[in-house]
Amino acid sequence: MSKFVSKLKEEVGKIIPPTIFFFVALHVVALIRALMLKGTSIPLVSSFVVAVAALTIGKAVLLADAFPLVNRYPDKPLAYNVVWKTLIYFVVATFIHYLENLYDVWRKSASLAAANEKLLADMVWPHFLATEILLLVILLMYCTIRELIRAVGKDEIRTMFFGATRKHLTPT
């Protein structure tokens, strides 16, 4: 197998777990938003948009993890990295969430500044904040799971959840 193919296989293997996690989690957020916005004229996101967002977040998380700033507390208790990474990912996710809303308004406005002003005036803040709270909880869960897997090990976690597999069984 060529070096390129093995590297590609490694990268795809790394991006699949966070993408699946965020695909499911963001669909939950989209469902809750759809229920909250039922009866309003606010547009809903499609499953395709959620899938693209999940891929984007999955890759963004992997890229962010490559920076030393993100893995700031590897030798401290897990709570340090969980809280730190959750805060970093939350700031980025909030920025992306705001830009999503801004883009919808900008398409119908004369300028970006006018769109931003209109968005700030017209935004349904309880809906925005409810989505932000969901994102925060989802990111906290993701970071907690990732740090536990890092600390305990993939094989041990797999055994804890699904029992011993053939390769974990020792001959007696």
Secondary structure in CASP SS format (residue, H / E / C, confidence):
PFRMAT SS
TARGET T0000
AUTHOR 0000-0000-0000
METHOD secondary structure of the structure
MODEL  1
M C 1.00
S C 1.00
K H 1.00
F H 1.00
V H 1.00
S H 1.00
K H 1.00
L H 1.00
K H 1.00
E H 1.00
E H 1.00
V H 1.00
G H 1.00
K H 1.00
I H 1.00
I H 1.00
P H 1.00
P H 1.00
T H 1.00
I H 1.00
F H 1.00
F H 1.00
F H 1.00
V H 1.00
A H 1.00
L H 1.00
H H 1.00
V H 1.00
V H 1.00
A H 1.00
L H 1.00
I H 1.00
R H 1.00
A H 1.00
L H 1.00
M H 1.00
L H 1.00
K C 1.00
G C 1.00
T C 1.00
S C 1.00
I C 1.00
P C 1.00
L C 1.00
V C 1.00
S C 1.00
S H 1.00
F H 1.00
V H 1.00
V H 1.00
A H 1.00
V H 1.00
A H 1.00
A H 1.00
L H 1.00
T H 1.00
I H 1.00
G H 1.00
K H 1.00
A H 1.00
V H 1.00
L H 1.00
L H 1.00
A H 1.00
D H 1.00
A C 1.00
F C 1.00
P C 1.00
L C 1.00
V C 1.00
N C 1.00
R C 1.00
Y C 1.00
P C 1.00
D C 1.00
K C 1.00
P C 1.00
L H 1.00
A H 1.00
Y H 1.00
N H 1.00
V H 1.00
V H 1.00
W H 1.00
K H 1.00
T H 1.00
L H 1.00
I H 1.00
Y H 1.00
F H 1.00
V H 1.00
V H 1.00
A H 1.00
T H 1.00
F H 1.00
I H 1.00
H H 1.00
Y H 1.00
L H 1.00
E H 1.00
N H 1.00
L H 1.00
Y H 1.00
D H 1.00
V H 1.00
W H 1.00
R C 1.00
K C 1.00
S C 1.00
A C 1.00
S C 1.00
L H 1.00
A H 1.00
A H 1.00
A H 1.00
N H 1.00
E H 1.00
K H 1.00
L H 1.00
L H 1.00
A H 1.00
D H 1.00
M C 1.00
V C 1.00
W H 1.00
P H 1.00
H H 1.00
F H 1.00
L H 1.00
A H 1.00
T H 1.00
E H 1.00
I H 1.00
L H 1.00
L H 1.00
L H 1.00
V H 1.00
I H 1.00
L H 1.00
L H 1.00
M H 1.00
Y H 1.00
C H 1.00
T H 1.00
I H 1.00
R H 1.00
E H 1.00
L H 1.00
I H 1.00
R H 1.00
A H 1.00
V H 1.00
G C 1.00
K H 1.00
D H 1.00
E H 1.00
I H 1.00
R H 1.00
T H 1.00
M H 1.00
F H 1.00
F H 1.00
G C 1.00
A C 1.00
T C 1.00
R H 1.00
K H 1.00
H H 1.00
L C 1.00
T C 1.00
P C 1.00
T C 1.00
END
